[in-house]
Amino acid sequence: MSEGVTPNKHFNGLSEREYILKEFSGGEYQALVAMKCLDEGVDIPPVRTAILMSNSGNPREYIQRIGRILRRYPGKNESTIFDIIVIPSFDYLTPELRDIERRIFSKEVKRYEEISSIAINNAEALKLISDLEIRFLGGKK
């Protein structure tokens, strides 16, 4: 179900989306679950933790999403970002599908490396992705 974007008296003259974000910012809601929630036009600086599933391979989009989580906010000194990467079962794929999945996985590895390079735990994150590269891509991107 998608939230409404037109003002509604039920939401004190705000759209449903504006109302939900206002309640989240005010601490009424502890979590938001949404698809493409962190794209252009969304401003929720109180966010401290995000779980990105099926993150974009487009650098502009994922940098924008990460930036929304890292925005400054009173009392917020750091943010936690979980960027979920799916590792396909290469052994059970036809050679053609294996090549396609390797290319997709390789793009996810690149995104993860770029994001990890600015993280507080960058050494740990980069080691993790390096180990995955070696195991599933033979060390090559």
C-alpha positions in Angstrom: 0.0 0.0 0.0 1.3 3.5 -0.8 0.9 6.5 1.4 -1.1 9.5 0.2 0.6 12.6 -1.0 -2.3 15.1 -0.9 -3.3 17.1 2.1 -6.0 15.4 4.2 -7.9 16.7 7.2 -7.4 13.3 8.9 -3.7 14.1 9.0 -4.1 17.6 10.4 -3.9 19.1 6.9 -0.8 17.2 6.0 -0.5 14.5 3.4 -0.2 11.0 4.8 3.5 10.9 3.8 4.2 14.3 5.6 2.3 13.1 8.6 4.3 9.8 8.9 7.6 11.6 8.5 6.6 14.2 11.1 5.6 11.6 13.5 8.9 9.7 12.9 10.9 12.8 13.4 9.1 13.5 16.6 9.8 10.1 18.0 6.2 8.7 17.7 7.3 6.0 15.3 10.5 4.1 15.9 10.9 2.6 12.5 9.9 3.2 8.9 9.6 0.5 6.3 9.5 1.6 2.7 10.7 1.0 -0.8 12.7 3.8 -2.4 12.1 5.9 0.8 15.5 7.6 0.6 15.2 8.9 -2.9 15.0 12.5 -3.9 12.6 14.8 -2.0 12.7 12.9 1.4 14.2 14.7 4.4 14.4 12.7 7.7 17.6 13.7 9.5 16.7 11.9 12.7 17.3 8.6 11.1 20.2 6.8 12.8 19.9 3.3 11.4 19.0 2.1 7.9 18.8 -1.3 6.3 19.2 -1.0 2.5 17.9 -4.0 0.6 18.2 -4.2 -3.1 20.2 -1.0 -3.1 20.7 0.8 -6.4 23.7 0.1 -8.7 23.4 3.7 -9.8 26.1 5.7 -7.9 24.0 8.9 -7.8 21.1 7.0 -6.2 23.0 5.1 -3.6 25.1 8.1 -2.6 21.9 10.1 -2.2 20.4 7.4 0.0 23.4 7.1 2.2 23.6 10.9 2.4 20.0 11.0 3.8 21.0 8.7 6.6 24.2 10.6 7.4 22.6 14.1 7.7 23.4 16.0 10.8 20.8 16.2 13.5 21.0 17.4 17.2 22.3 14.5 19.4 23.2 12.3 16.4 26.9 11.7 16.1 26.9 8.6 13.9 24.6 6.4 11.8 24.5 2.7 11.2 23.9 1.4 7.7 23.3 -2.2 6.8 23.7 -2.7 3.1 22.4 -6.1 2.2 24.2 -8.0 -0.6 22.8 -11.2 -2.0 25.3 -13.8 -3.0 23.8 -16.1 -5.7 24.3 -19.9 -5.6 26.7 -19.9 -8.6 27.1 -23.7 -8.5 23.4 -24.3 -9.5 23.3 -21.9 -12.4 23.8 -22.4 -16.1 27.0 -20.8 -17.4 25.0 -18.0 -19.0 23.1 -17.2 -15.8 26.3 -17.5 -13.8 27.9 -14.8 -15.9 24.9 -12.5 -15.5 24.8 -13.1 -11.7 28.6 -12.5 -11.5 28.2 -9.1 -13.2 25.4 -8.1 -10.8 27.3 -9.3 -7.8 30.4 -7.5 -9.0 28.5 -4.2 -9.2 27.2 -4.7 -5.7 30.8 -5.4 -4.5 31.9 -2.1 -6.1 29.1 -0.2 -4.4 29.9 -1.8 -1.0 33.6 -0.9 -1.4 32.8 2.7 -2.1 30.5 3.1 0.8 32.8 1.1 3.1 35.7 3.4 2.3 34.2 6.2 4.3 32.8 4.1 7.2 34.1 4.1 10.8 34.6 0.3 10.5 36.1 0.5 7.0 38.9 -1.9 7.6 36.4 -4.6 8.8 34.0 -3.9 6.0 36.6 -3.9 3.3 38.1 -7.1 4.5 34.7 -8.7 4.5 34.0 -7.7 0.9 37.6 -8.7 -0.1 37.0 -12.2 1.3 33.7 -12.4 -0.7 35.4 -11.2 -3.9 38.0 -13.9 -3.5 35.5 -16.6 -2.7 32.9 -15.8 -5.3 34.7 -13.8 -8.1 38.1 -15.3 -7.8 39.5 -12.0 -6.7 38.5 -10.2 -9.9 35.7 -7.7 -10.4 
